[in-house]
Structures are given as structure tokens and as C-alpha cells.
Amino acid sequence: MAKNNNTKKAKESNGGSSTNTNSLLARFGKHLIAYFVLIAATMLYLKPVAFDGMSLQQHDNVQAVYQQKEINDYQETQGSVIRWTNHMFGGMPTAMMKSNNYNYAGTYVGKVITVFTQKSELRTLFLIMICGYIGLVLVGVNWVLSLCLSIMLGFFTANTLYIAAGHTGKMDVLAITPVIVGAFICAYRKNMLLGTTFFTIGISYSIMRNHVQMTYYTYFALGIIGLLFLIDAIKKQQIPHFGKFALSMLVGTLLGVASNLGSLWAIYEYGQASTRGKSELTVKKEAPVADPRNKAEKPNASSGLPYDYVFGLSMEKMEVASLMFPNFHGGTQGKSFYSDPKSETYAAFNNPAIQQELIAAARKNGIKDPNQFMNQLINQYTRQYRGSQTMSGGPIYYGVVTCLLLFLALLLLQGAVKWAFVGTFAFFILLAWGKHFAAFNDLMYYYFPLYSKFRDTKMTLLVAQPIVILAIGLGLMKLVRFNAEEYANTWSAKVLPKIKQTVSKEGYVLLAGLIGLGICVLAYLYLSMGAISAPTDAGLAMISPKLVAALEADRAALAKADVLRAIGFILVTTGILYAYAKEKLSIEIAGIVVALVAVIDLGMINSDYLNENSYTAKNYQVASKEQVLQKSDRDILKDKSIYKVVDYSRGAPSQTAATSGIHKSLGGYSAAKPLLYQEFWNYYQLDNGNVALKQHSNLMNMMNVKYIIVSPDRFMDNPTALGNVWFVQNIQQVKNADAELAALDDLNPTLNAVVQEKYADYVKGLETDYQAGDKISLKSYHPDTMVYQSETAKDRFAVFSEMYYPKGWNVYIDGEKVAPFIKTNYILRGLKIPAGKHEIKMIYEPQSVLLGATIGTIASVVILLLLLATVIKVVIAKKTESPTAA
């Protein structure tokens, strides 16, 4: 009998083990299913990329490949990563173009997650979805709802716009945001170890992807959520718990920063010397372009970007309605009302009476061809976008279904989490208003740390996208676990009886639907009651008020169509959720159907921006590497010496990186150019070829510009270029940077150099007279190491046609480290050369990269060990759970 009992126990034991194994498969198998469903959704949405071998055009990624030309060449031929390149803006660190990082944690975790989606477009979209899924699961959302909501997140219109444009770094940082925020909430509310691990990995990856602005805005959200959690902890007398939480988040942040120190430190250094840094100039910077409706110019911050550059893309207050009604402000500048033959604008421009007005206006303006004048008006005034942003490629559209779900979620959520989401979203809207809410945003610009370093503050609404999805997920879980007692003292419970509803699931669904419909009614009334004007209308009204009236009618019609469309989607979505509330559908089926409706909603709008015209046969990497050389390029490349090129054949040199993909260029493409370069380049108007060639040949000479490309087939040879290095006979000392910059206008760089008085001791006593036999030349070139040979009778002062950069460059004469070069001729390097025959080496060996990379490696290993420990603990915890508990 005892033997039978023992046998029975053994069987039960084996059965329990099997049950635990099955439980593990059930728990983790569903996430694997979700993974492959998201891959399928990604591939179906970007079908031409996934199945037809096509690629999105991705302008910014093409520019990035051009920027990285010299970096990639050295990596392919020598297997080394260079830290300095001379192919952009005459010379700059590579940290802003390609990471010097050794962040194994972020790199390998990212690769594992996106292993099946290596094409950049697929990888980015999939990353947005899978990270949304992970964030939702971390906060405790049903896996099916997490799957549905993450697909919705991937379809948000802004994601489509920025992926198509090739803003890969930005989108990757936004993709990881739900993991960061979800883990932050998880660490406080559910599982501190699990939350801390995912938070640390998320921060590490976010910083690694090198779009600091998006990471910076993410910390605004974390700060607000953390503040609400602190208030919650105080109310609940859980200060010790909050203390542990705060400490774990601090440690996670420090590990995330440390794992990227090889890149982040270098970027910080470069930031001080970029257009985001503080200028030496004391004269007023270029005046910002004033808003047409606000003539008062604002002064620029002492450090950072100009005021108008930061706020030039601010959303108007009512433009926030575009989150729910995509064409409320017209959507895009890329479309014209005139292109629609059925529009009022088209009819007005073709009205004989109005055409007579245009003919008269053309004559008044000295334009002989009335058709030319009309085309100018069409291009200038008939764009669908009617806001004041300097450019708009499309709306930040969340979707009407998403907005309805958000209303429902905010009705259902209670306590700290609810107000954390409300506070974050409200704060992000205030920031997105920019100069249109100057009372608040001017304070942020002038006084809040680092805020003036970033442009386009409406990017906060991109960071808000995954946060909105997390709020919806938690709200839907409150609907699933609905408990009427929780809402006994809420305002919504008081409102429901007034619409003849009880405090119930169906009551809250109907209340959310009524709120959505109410907003639609208010929007429609707003569009019907006033003129739908644009900042440019005043100029057109002086020519023909009737044309302005036609434009206003078309704008109103476009926006009203969106409102009516929104009503339809609200009714359908409310009906689906009501069916669930009445137990006609399961939450999983309801979630899938609602997600499908949301995808249809978003897909209809996205098709305006992502269609057959968006794709190209070659991906951006192939297209960039197969860059078509102009005849002038081919001819110049026959010269194997070290020189620089200025290219006017491809547009303004400082606005394109195409030339950087071929030559050592004084142009380039970057949102953060070297500050000295930008000030010098703008001061002398060198983007204007006529000005540069006719008035400033001396500047071209000192920068060693040997070739100037003026057309695809023609270039100018500049035989007076001064080469890589030369001795000067006179050193002019000036008081400050303003005088130094101005002095270049009449400078003869062959004989003279300009330095500031602060370097007086350095140049004191230098022999500047020409001595027969004095010579200096470049002996070997490597971007990180320049080797020169000199021979002089006395100490001399040499000027190098290399861009001055104060951090990381060391100078060695005959192997002995000496004082570094000084800033000369505003943008170049000047060095004291001792008498005799010497080898001079300039080596770029920044501690920010060398030491930072070592620290980053150690930190990333710690993060991987933390991840391993967490996985082991989770698996062990699942195995030890009883079948009932499972």
C-alpha cells in the first residue's frame, strides 16, 4: 500500500513538472506568437519592401551614407574606425555621424529583437511595434490587447512620415520609449527587478541610437510620472518603497549613460563646439525671422540654437486638433488646392473676372507674363497646410479610434497613474505650442537646462505616442476588471445617470463615445463659424480677396470632411466596445476588431504619404554607394593629393552631403554644424557662389580649396590654394573673436595670420621674416593622424589648412608632446615650429572616446549580467509556481 502511495506521489510529481513546463510554454509561447504576428504586420504594411525588393527613398539616410564616406572607406580597407573626418565641413569629429561606441548591451539586445527584419524600414517599424508590445506587457496588459495596441502604434501617421524620410535614429529612440516608460511603471507598481532591468536596457539603447533630443523629452515624461508616484507614495505612506524605486531608476540611468560614454561624452564635447554651443562672438547673432503675426523679435539664448530656429516649427494652439482630425490645419504643404479641378480655388483662379485682376496685379509688379504670375501665386498661397510652421510634410495624427480609446482610458483610470498620463500629455502639448505659448516656453528656452539645444519642440507629441498607447492599455484592463465601487465618488459616476446610464462597462463606453462625438460637434461648429485663414492670406488679399475666400472655403471643406469621417469611426468603435460590455464579444475579439478599425482609419490617411511614389528600386545604401559621379567629379578625382573642394553644382554647399560622399568637402549636411564653420560661412555668405568666387578668393586659398565645382561638367582649378601648411611672415593680434572674423575680409593669408590677443604669449618673440630654405609640408595623411616635416633656421609660425577643434587633438614634435595648436584665422590651426628639422604629428586621440569606450564596455557587461540574472529569476519563479498559481 505504501508502495502504491509512493508511486502515486511520483506520478503527481512528474505531472507537476510537466504542468510547470507547459505553463512556461503557455506563458512565453504567446509572446512568441505575438512576435511573429508583428513581423507579419510589418511586412504587409511595407509590402513593396518585404516582398518586391523595393525601398523607401529615405532622404536623411542617403545623406548619412554620404557623411560616412571616409569613415566607411577606412573601416572596409583597414578595419579601423576613424574618429575624425575631412569630408564634412572641412573637418569634424565623427561622433555625430557614426558612433564610437562599444555598447554591447544595446547593440546585441537590439539585434536579437530585430533579427528577422534587417532591412532598415522593416526593422524600424517592427521595433516600434515590438517595443510597444513589451511596454504594454510590462504594465500588465493582456497579451492580445498588447498585440492589438502595438500594431495601432506602428500605424501612427508620424511614424510613416519619419520612416519614409529616413529619420532612423529618431524613430529608434521613439520605438524604445514604451519599454522605458512601461518598465518605469512596472518597477514602481509590480516588479522592481524586472522593471529596472528593462528600464536600464531601454535607456542604454535609447542613448546608443544617438538622438539625444528624443531621449531628453522622454525624461520629461519620466520626471512627471515619478513626481506623481512620489505624491502617491506619500499618501500611502510608502516612502521606503519609493526610495528603493527611485534609487533603482537612478542606477539604471547611470548604467545606461555609462554604457554609451564612448559616444555620449564625445557628442557632449562636440556640442560645445557646434551651433548648439556658446559663441565667442559678442555682436548680435543673425536676427530671427519674425512670425508674420508677431513682429516682436526675441533675443537668442546665450548658448544654444537661435530662438526662431528652435520654435520655427511650433504648432498653433488649435493645430493640436490634428491629432484627431488630420487635415484640421491642412496636413501638408506638399498638396495644393489648385490641383483639384473640383475645388473652389481652382474655379476662382480660372474665373475670367479674377484673371483680369491677376493680369492687372502682374503689370503692377512689372511681370509681363500673367501666367507666370498666376503660377507664382498658386505655389505660394494655395498649399493645403494653413498653419505657421515653416514646413509641414504631414500631420502628427494619432487616429480618431486611438483618441476615443484614450478618452475611455482616462475615464476609467484612477489615482497616480491617471494623473501621470494626463500631466505628461498636457505638458507635451504646452511644449509643442512653442512660440504660440511664449509665456511658458520662453522660460523653458532661456532657463531650462539644455532646452535651447534642440529644435522642433512639437517632437514631444511623437514621444507622447507610445505613452498614449500605454494609457489606453491600462484603461482597457480597468474595463476588463471593472469594479463599480471604485467609481462611486467620481464625477463620471455623477454624469452617467444624467445620460440614463449606470456605473457599468457599457455606461463608460457610451460616455466616452459621447465625449468623442461632442468634440466632433465642437470642431464642426468652429470650422463653420469663422474664417479658416492662414498667415499668408494677407498678401493674397491685396491681390484678390475672392481668391482668399475660395481658399477658406476649401480649407473648411477639407477639415469638415475629416470631422464627419471621425464621427463614423467613433460610432463604429463605440458599437464594438458596447458589444463587449454587453458580453456579446470577448475582450480579445473586441480588441482585434477595434485594432482593425483603427488600422483602416490610419491607413486611409497614411496612403496620402506612403504610396507607390514613395518607393525606389534600390535601397538607400546601394543608391548612395552607386552615387553617380559628375564629369567634374571624375576629373577632380584624378588628383591624388590632399585638398578640399567647394561644390556649387548641387545647391548650397552647407546644405547637402552629396559632395561629402566623393570629396574632402567644405560643405555638408547636419542639424548641428561646427559653430566656427557656421559663423565663418554665414558671415562671408559662402553659400552664394558668386559672392565666394568674386569677393573671397583669399578665404578659398587659406582653406586649401583646390577645386570649385560650378556645374556638373565644369570646375574651376584654383592654383593659388595654399596647400596643407605654410609659414607666415606677419601675425596680426586682435582683441576678440569679432575682430578676428572681420579681419579675414582683407587678409592675405599667404603672408599674414590673425590670432586673438589671448594667444599673445604663445606667439611672442616668433621670427616671422622669410628665411631661405625654410619649409614645411604634409608627409602622410590619415584623418586621425597628420604627419608633417619642417626645416627652419629659426622658430616660425605655421598655419595649417585644417579646421580648428579644441578637444582631443594632441601635437607631438619628434615624439614629444607639446602645447596644442591655437585658433588662427578664426577657423584654422596655428602652431609654433621650433628651429631645425622636425617631424610634427597631429593625432586625434580624445579621452572622451578612448576612456569612454572602456567604461562603456564595462557598463554594458554589467547590464547583460543584470539581464541574465533577471531571466534566471523569472524562469525559476515560474517553475516553482504551483499549477493552480500558474
Stockholm file with secondary structure:
# STOCKHOLM 1.0

chainA/1-886         MAKNNNTKKAKESNGGSSTNTNSLLARFGKHLIAYFVLIAATMLYLKPVAFDGMSLQQHDNVQAVYQQKEINDYQETQGSVIRWTNHMFGGMPTAMMKSNNYNYAGTYVGKVITVFTQKSELRTLFLIMICGYIGLVLVGVNWVLSLCLSIMLGFFTANTLYIAAGHTGKMDVLAITPVIVGAFICAYRKNMLLGTTFFTIGISYSIMRNHVQMTYYTYFALGIIGLLFLIDAIKKQQIPHFGKFALSMLVGTLLGVASNLGSLWAIYEYGQASTRGKSELTVKKEAPVADPRNKAEKPNASSGLPYDYVFGLSMEKMEVASLMFPNFHGGTQGKSFYSDPKSETYAAFNNPAIQQELIAAARKNGIKDPNQFMNQLINQYTRQYRGSQTMSGGPIYYGVVTCLLLFLALLLLQGAVKWAFVGTFAFFILLAWGKHFAAFNDLMYYYFPLYSKFRDTKMTLLVAQPIVILAIGLGLMKLVRFNAEEYANTWSAKVLPKIKQTVSKEGYVLLAGLIGLGICVLAYLYLSMGAISAPTDAGLAMISPKLVAALEADRAALAKADVLRAIGFILVTTGILYAYAKEKLSIEIAGIVVALVAVIDLGMINSDYLNENSYTAKNYQVASKEQVLQKSDRDILKDKSIYKVVDYSRGAPSQTAATSGIHKSLGGYSAAKPLLYQEFWNYYQLDNGNVALKQHSNLMNMMNVKYIIVSPDRFMDNPTALGNVWFVQNIQQVKNADAELAALDDLNPTLNAVVQEKYADYVKGLETDYQAGDKISLKSYHPDTMVYQSETAKDRFAVFSEMYYPKGWNVYIDGEKVAPFIKTNYILRGLKIPAGKHEIKMIYEPQSVLLGATIGTIASVVILLLLLATVIKVVIAKKTESPTAA
#=GR chainA/1-886 SS CHHHHHHHHHHHHHHHHHHHHHHHHHHHHHHHHHHHHHHHHHHHHTHHHHHSCCEECCHHHHHHHHHTHHHHHHHHHHSCCCSEESSSTTCEESTTTSCCCCCHHHHHHHHHHTTTCCSHHHHHHHHHHHHHHHHHHHTTCCHHHHHHHHHHHHTCHHHHHHHHHTCHHHHHHHHHHHHHHHHHHHHHHTCHHHHHHHHHHHHHHHHHTTCHHHHHHHHHHHHHHHHHHHHHHHHHTCHHHHHHHHHHHHHHHHHHHHTTHHHHHHHHHHHHHBTTSCCSCCSCCCCCCCBTTBCCCCCCCSSSSCHHHHHTTCCCGGGGGGGTSTTTTCSCTTCBGGGCTTSHHHHHHTCHHHHHHHHHHHHHTTCSCHHHHHHHHHHHHCBSCCSSCSCCSSCCCCCHHHHHHHHHHHHHCCHHHHHHHHHHHHHHHHHHHGGGGHHHHHHHHHHSTTGGGCCCGGGHHHHHHHHHHHHHHHHHHHHHTCCGGGGTTSHHHHHGGGGTCCSSHHHHHHHHHHHHHHHHHHHHHHHHHSCCCCTTHHHHHTTCHHHHHHHHHHHHHHHHHHHHHHHHHHHHHHHHHHHHHTTSSCHHHHHHHHHHHHHHHHHHHHTTTSSGGGEESSCHHHHHHTCCCCHHHHHHTTCCSCCEEEECTTSCGGGCCTGGGTSCBSCCCCSSCBHHHHHHHHHTTTTSHHHHHHHCHHHHHHTTEEEEEEETTEEEECTTCCCSEEECSEEEEESSHHHHHHHGGGCCTTTEEEEEGGGHHHHTTCCCSCCTTCEEEEEEEETTEEEEEEEESSCEEEEEEEECCCSSEEEEETTEEECCCEEETTTEEEEEECSEEEEEEEEECCHHHHHHHHHHHHHHHHHHHHHHHHHHHHHHHHHHSCTTTC
#=GC SS_cons         CHHHHHHHHHHHHHHHHHHHHHHHHHHHHHHHHHHHHHHHHHHHHTHHHHHSCCEECCHHHHHHHHHTHHHHHHHHHHSCCCSEESSSTTCEESTTTSCCCCCHHHHHHHHHHTTTCCSHHHHHHHHHHHHHHHHHHHTTCCHHHHHHHHHHHHTCHHHHHHHHHTCHHHHHHHHHHHHHHHHHHHHHHTCHHHHHHHHHHHHHHHHHTTCHHHHHHHHHHHHHHHHHHHHHHHHHTCHHHHHHHHHHHHHHHHHHHHTTHHHHHHHHHHHHHBTTSCCSCCSCCCCCCCBTTBCCCCCCCSSSSCHHHHHTTCCCGGGGGGGTSTTTTCSCTTCBGGGCTTSHHHHHHTCHHHHHHHHHHHHHTTCSCHHHHHHHHHHHHCBSCCSSCSCCSSCCCCCHHHHHHHHHHHHHCCHHHHHHHHHHHHHHHHHHHGGGGHHHHHHHHHHSTTGGGCCCGGGHHHHHHHHHHHHHHHHHHHHHTCCGGGGTTSHHHHHGGGGTCCSSHHHHHHHHHHHHHHHHHHHHHHHHHSCCCCTTHHHHHTTCHHHHHHHHHHHHHHHHHHHHHHHHHHHHHHHHHHHHHTTSSCHHHHHHHHHHHHHHHHHHHHTTTSSGGGEESSCHHHHHHTCCCCHHHHHHTTCCSCCEEEECTTSCGGGCCTGGGTSCBSCCCCSSCBHHHHHHHHHTTTTSHHHHHHHCHHHHHHTTEEEEEEETTEEEECTTCCCSEEECSEEEEESSHHHHHHHGGGCCTTTEEEEEGGGHHHHTTCCCSCCTTCEEEEEEEETTEEEEEEEESSCEEEEEEEECCCSSEEEEETTEEECCCEEETTTEEEEEECSEEEEEEEEECCHHHHHHHHHHHHHHHHHHHHHHHHHHHHHHHHHHSCTTTC
//
